[in-house]
């Protein structure tokens, strides 16, 4: 319980300090850079996810085609 209280207090203090730092020109620039890098990272993750999803969908389609072909041959 004490650990959770310390964690909550630390987060609250960190939030207040970050808010005060963001009011300065240097702090605003710092947080703008952090925000930009975080957005770039997020965009890269989304792009990678979508590319992998497309690869997997293609693999499933290829597998389904092979299964359908084998099923058709088995009927012949």
Secondary structure, DSSP 8 states (H G I E B T S, - for coil): -HHHHHHHHHHHHHHHHHHHHHTSHHHHHHHHHHHHHHHHHHHHHHHHHHHHHHHHHHHHHHHHHHHHHHHHHHH-
